[in-house]
Amino acid sequence: MTSTENLRELAGHHGISTTYVGWDGDEHDVSDRTLQRILAALDVPAATPEQISASLADVPDRPWRQMLPPSLVVTENEQRTFPVHVPHGDPVSVWVVDEDGREVAVEQLDVWVDPRLVDDRLVGRATFAVPRLPLGWHTLHARSNDVESTATLVVTPVRLATADRILQQQRWGLAAQLYSVRSRRSWGIGDFADLADLAAVTGGHGGDFVLVNPVHAAEPVPPHEPSPYLPSSRRFVDPLYVRVENIPETAYLPRKHRAKLDESAARFTKVNKKAAQLDRDTTYRAKLDMLEHVYRVPRGPARQARFDAFCAQGGAALDDFALWCALAEKFGSRKSQWLTRAPSPDAPGVGELRERLAGRIDFYRWLQWVCDEQLTDAQDSARAAGLDIGIVHDLAVGVRRDGADAWTLGDVLASGVTGGAPADDFNRNGQNWNQPPWRPDRLAEVGYLPYRDVVRSALRHAGGVRVDHILGLFRTWWVPEGFSPADGAYVRSDHEALIGILALEAQRADAVVIGEDLGVFEEWVQEYLARRGIAGTSILWFEKDGDTPRSPETYRRLCLTSVTTHDLPPTSGYLAAEHITLRSALGLLERDLETELADEAVARDAVLRLAREHGFPVSEDDSDDAVTVQSLHRLIATSPSVLLGLSLADAVGERRSQNQPGTVDEYPNWRIPLADEHGKAVLLEDLAGNERFAALAAALSPPATARD
């Protein structure tokens, strides 16, 4: 075999696809340079023909060096076997300790496997059967002479039970960018108290859930990253969304500090009425200033006991996150400081920093406690308002490379590469998300615990979770640093394990799971997700058979269907092709504007024709599109999809996009406050009596539950 053939075989053994089918339907080859860089990120030497040959020869020996598999993730009652490796002829005993501490025997099977010479020693293999265990997280043990090994054993549901509950009837809910939804009491940015009120308004219109953008933790101090999809940590929460006045200790602020709080609140009351770009930094500075004062207010014994319990439950993960926040406050983005003084949480000298920064660490733990309490209140308020599901939180794809998770999780996240996406119809150059992907091998070696913690965080105070780009749980597009996003390759994950753990944690939280499965995917993926009880996602504009829009009656049942999404303009803007003119202005079109507009008009008119064929009127006058927008929502309500989404931007007539993929600062992504069709800011207090909102809610409500 040639060196190139060996390289491609080696890549395949490590889950790296050497070809892929693009959005255009053609098969594309991955370059040798890309394969070598990705193998390097997996610590597999492949820079020379000699290294490639040696790494390839080592592939069969790798599992024989481990007594137990790195971890086992199985489905309930699945008949699964696993190997145990010990020096040939040595005895071995194997057992499981379940998550309740009970010891369960493991049966050895009468299976003979020839021993193998590995690293100059003869290694034997025994085969065992996974015992019948309840759903949950268990520990597999093996002992041979004086050597003992353990591995995580996870038993997951065959199918997420909540899926069958939501399949009983169609429901609709609101999709909103929380930061953009302000009330008269907001501090320039929508907050957790606004989320509770938004849920109440949604319940008043007959909705059953509110889907919001990720509220993951960003930087601990300004400047604040605008994109909620580029967080510092997915395991913790952004204090930007705290309602300061709702913290009980605020009532006991000294008079001068209370006066300062009232002054800040009054200043932001004026800001809330403006439809100009949101200013996270000003809001966050003002909140942090007041939160420092509130933190210093003595807590009563009951409140202190709750805080202590929260810290104990958070354990080392919370401590390390709070330490990172304190260090980020001290070091900022100076890489030299991080590399020399705190390259990792357990590096020499970091213990001394923990002691010196103990007060700041406690403050950042306290901020997470406040967030936790206010998220609890939001979900409780949603359920009290009659929402059957309540709050659905959004789980971002990944984290930033210089953030808290990257620092605390170490090599569980790959270095030298970033996640992204190959070219598609909307992003012809591909996408680089500047986020380190999970390393599938290391994730298995640590028993998937970091991934479990991410999922648990999203579900902690939720009736559901939307998993952004759930296709990444099957395969991730890795882009080597310095390479174009188009010059990446897919790296496969153990989707059975990742989807199984997602289903297990959702079932324990009694939550639904919605997978954003748009984009380039393999045909079997959507069927697999449905079988596991994970709802898919359909967007009216994207549902096609070839170039023809699909009739909604053919849509999937276990699915969240909506007219638009946050990566497109609201429906009014889309009807006016504002996404085309915007991309033209930003230089993102590959063809001339007239051609793009003409093609877009053909596609748009085909969907409008479909609405007319279903008996729904379409406005002839582009200046008044309310009838058309309502008809498009009535159109998706004819689908069998059990979840229907209404964008809050559509509900109030907003036309501006929240995000333009492919841009960073060229467009004010994630900085657009909620406004109506006239460009006037819309506050939460305006929603209950908003006629457009009521009409769209009625369009999505089943006849028996539609409200006036």
Disulfide bonds with the S-S distance in Angstrom:
none
